[in-house]
Amino acid sequence: MNEESQQPNPSPHRSFHPDKYAPEADRPRGKTTKEEKEASGSGTPLGSMSGRGEDQAERSSSRGMHDTGRRGRSRRPSGAKDPSAFTGIDPDDSPTGDGSR
């Protein structure tokens, strides 16, 4: 490469002179006072608008989905689908009823 095709790059210079180019440091945060803690904790606590996932799954019992218990050392829940859980076009459901078009 020759010098004519190189573009100036000021980044290395800025990296090695942080006292000149670096932004001001943030002000350290002081200790929280007792009054600030009480003020931040006051208010109305919010409750969940929905139930736990496990409870919702038991109530809804999706069509075509079946719980097969827990698996492995982690005891993760597992499940299975039957054919009614799949969506799409049923190849056996044709206007003539015999599968032909």
Helices and strands as residue ranges (DSSP letters): G 3-5, H 11-15, H 18-21, H 34-41, H 53-60, E 65-71, E 76-81, G 83-85
